[in-house]
Amino acid sequence: MNTLELADHGPVIPVIVLQREADALPMAQALLDGGVRVLEITLRTPVALRCIEAIARALPEAIVGAGTLRTAADVRAARDAGCQFGVSPGYTAAIGQACRDAGLPLLPGVATASEVMAAHDDGLHFLKFFPASAAGGVPLLKALAGPFPDVVFCPTGGISEQTAPEFLQLPNVRVCGGSWLTPQQAMDAGDWASITALARRSQRLKRG
């Protein structure tokens, strides 16, 4: 899979932190019911890999990826759990090589022009801009468009339902990453209908 294909499934990729394995399937089903198929499950909790494996096994219509890949061991574990793509918070040649060795398509994180150049040199042209709001937001993405006309971005970090449209109007932005689709309060309450409603609204966001 070319990671750019992820953008074909909608304007927002949810960035998901799962605290309980029991929440994995109902949460994923709630997003699918709202039209969101691409799911980034971050490796920030002890249950993340088991959640990924459960979703990949039970819900084949979901396109499941692992976020917060930092090491080659993370990459191998994500692949073995059934991930179809990986997302890293930053980029190093080592993480790029680990993903190539594992056959795991990578959406790497960048925050500076130098990091864009490093990823581009390794053949990666669709990049996660992270942390988007803290690193310069829309003005920095506009500035990067000049020297990197062949690079497109998925800004992630500090983006909300209210601010996403501003990012999505940029010609070098194909999709946004957002944690607002799966608020912890809704997951703690088992309020899957709210997550489905947020997913449906995200699908209506307009791209430039």
C-alpha positions in Angstrom: 0.0 0.0 0.0 1.1 3.5 -0.8 0.3 5.5 2.4 -1.1 8.3 0.3 -4.0 6.0 -0.4 -5.1 6.5 3.2 -6.3 10.0 2.3 -8.7 8.5 -0.2 -10.9 7.2 2.7 -11.8 10.6 4.2 -10.4 13.9 5.4 -9.5 12.8 9.0 -7.5 9.9 10.4 -8.4 9.4 14.0 -5.4 9.2 16.4 -6.6 6.7 19.0 -5.3 6.0 22.5 -6.9 2.9 24.0 -6.6 2.3 27.8 -8.7 -0.9 27.8 -8.7 -3.8 25.5 -12.4 -4.2 25.9 -13.0 -0.8 24.2 -11.1 -1.8 21.0 -13.9 -3.5 19.0 -16.8 -1.2 20.0 -14.7 1.9 19.4 -13.6 0.6 16.0 -17.1 -0.4 15.0 -18.4 3.0 16.1 -15.9 4.7 13.8 -16.7 2.3 10.9 -20.5 3.1 11.4 -19.6 6.7 11.0 -17.8 6.1 7.7 -14.2 6.2 9.1 -12.1 3.2 7.9 -8.5 4.3 8.6 -7.6 3.9 12.3 -4.3 4.9 13.8 -3.9 3.1 17.2 -1.0 4.7 19.1 1.5 2.5 20.9 1.2 4.6 24.0 -0.5 2.0 26.3 0.3 -1.6 27.3 -2.9 -2.8 25.6 -2.3 -1.1 22.2 -0.9 -4.1 20.3 -3.6 -6.5 21.6 -6.2 -3.9 20.6 -4.7 -3.7 17.1 -4.7 -7.5 16.8 -8.3 -7.7 17.9 -9.5 -5.1 15.4 -7.5 -6.5 12.5 -8.8 -9.9 13.1 -12.5 -9.1 13.8 -13.0 -6.1 11.5 -11.3 -6.7 8.2 -13.0 -3.6 6.6 -10.9 -1.4 8.9 -7.5 -0.2 7.8 -5.5 -0.4 11.0 -2.2 1.3 11.6 0.1 1.7 14.5 1.2 5.1 15.7 4.1 6.1 17.8 6.6 3.8 16.1 10.0 4.7 17.6 12.1 1.5 17.2 12.6 -1.4 14.9 11.0 -3.6 17.6 7.9 -1.4 17.5 7.8 -1.9 13.7 8.0 -5.6 13.9 5.4 -5.8 16.7 3.0 -3.7 14.7 3.4 -5.8 11.6 2.9 -9.0 13.6 -0.2 -7.6 15.2 -1.7 -7.2 11.7 -1.1 -3.5 11.0 -1.4 -2.3 7.4 0.7 0.9 7.9 2.8 2.6 10.6 3.1 6.2 11.8 6.1 7.6 13.6 6.3 10.8 15.6 9.6 11.8 13.9 11.9 10.4 11.2 15.2 8.6 11.2 16.9 6.6 8.6 16.7 3.6 11.0 13.0 3.7 11.4 12.6 4.0 7.6 14.8 1.0 7.0 13.0 -1.0 9.7 9.7 -0.4 7.9 11.1 -1.3 4.5 12.6 -4.5 6.0 9.2 -5.4 7.6 7.2 -4.4 4.5 5.2 -1.9 6.5 4.2 1.3 4.7 5.3 4.3 6.8 3.8 7.8 7.4 6.7 9.5 9.1 6.6 12.5 11.3 8.4 15.7 10.5 8.5 19.2 12.0 11.3 21.0 10.1 12.6 21.4 6.6 15.6 19.3 7.4 13.4 16.4 8.5 11.3 16.8 5.3 14.6 16.5 3.3 15.7 13.4 5.2 12.4 11.6 4.6 12.3 12.8 1.0 15.8 11.5 0.4 14.5 8.0 1.5 11.7 8.1 -1.0 8.9 9.3 1.3 6.7 12.1 -0.1 3.6 11.9 2.1 4.6 13.0 5.6 2.9 13.6 9.0 3.5 17.2 10.2 3.8 16.8 14.0 3.1 18.4 16.4 1.2 20.6 13.9 -0.1 23.4 16.1 3.0 23.7 18.3 5.4 23.4 15.4 4.0 26.3 13.3 0.6 25.2 12.1 -0.8 26.6 8.9 1.8 29.3 8.4 4.7 26.7 8.4 2.8 24.4 6.1 2.4 27.3 3.7 6.1 28.1 3.9 7.0 24.4 3.2 5.0 24.4 0.0 7.5 26.5 -1.8 10.7 24.4 -1.5 8.8 21.1 -1.4 6.2 21.2 -4.1 6.2 17.4 -4.4 5.6 16.7 -0.7 2.1 16.5 0.9 1.2 16.3 4.5 -1.0 14.9 7.2 -0.9 17.5 10.0 -1.5 16.0 13.4 -1.3 17.4 17.0 -3.4 20.0 18.5 -6.0 20.0 15.7 -9.7 20.1 16.5 -12.9 19.8 14.7 -13.0 23.6 14.6 -9.5 24.1 13.3 -9.2 21.2 10.9 -10.9 23.0 8.0 -8.2 25.6 7.9 -5.5 22.9 7.5 -7.6 21.0 4.9 -7.9 24.0 2.7 -4.1 24.0 2.1 -3.1 22.5 -1.3 -0.2 20.5 0.3 -2.5 18.9 3.0 -4.4 15.7 2.0 -5.8 14.6 5.3 -5.6 15.6 9.0 -4.9 13.4 12.0 -7.2 14.1 15.0 -7.8 12.7 18.5 -11.1 14.5 18.8 -13.0 11.6 17.1 -12.4 9.3 20.1 -12.6 11.5 23.3 -11.5 9.6 26.4 -14.7 10.7 28.2 -16.9 9.0 25.6 -14.8 5.8 25.6 -14.9 5.7 29.4 -18.7 6.0 29.3 -19.1 3.5 26.5 -20.8 6.3 24.5 -20.2 4.8 21.1 -23.1 6.7 19.5 -21.2 9.9 20.2 -18.1 8.6 18.5 -20.1 7.5 15.5 -21.6 11.0 15.3 -18.1 12.6 15.5 -17.0 10.3 12.7 -19.9 11.2 10.5 -19.2 14.9 11.0 -15.5 14.4 10.2 -16.4 12.9 6.8 -18.2 16.1 5.9 -15.2 18.3 6.3 -14.2 19.9 3.0 -10.7 19.7 1.5 -9.2 22.4 -0.7 
